[in-house]
């Protein structure tokens, strides 16, 4: 086609535009989870509380890194839980034991991540509070 595009077809996006656009899609996914998932909002509120507490207690860089990883782990687990639930709901509206196992397993992963994050918060904050 000598560099011409097909009739009625837009030119392909430039690689950098597609790259930047992918961030928009990712943001839409996060925003969808925040809007539609109560537990995601709870986790975000807890993350904000942890950040405020860390700032008030003036924790160090290593403690910030530990908290950031813990917060990230919980939010990622919640995002995966949201995706798994949506995929199962898209596939079937009827009860199926495997669908229940998948949903329960995804929720269990969030629970484990949340418990681990609470452990990190205790390890970071309690020594500072006891001083």
Secondary structure, DSSP 8 states (H G I E B T S, - for coil): -TT---TT------HHHHHHHHHHHHHHHHHHHHHH-HHHHHHHHHHHHHHHHHHHHT--HHHHHHHHHHHHHHHHHHHHHHHHHHHHHHH-SS--HHHHHHHHHHHHHHHHHHHHHHHHHHHHHHHHHT-
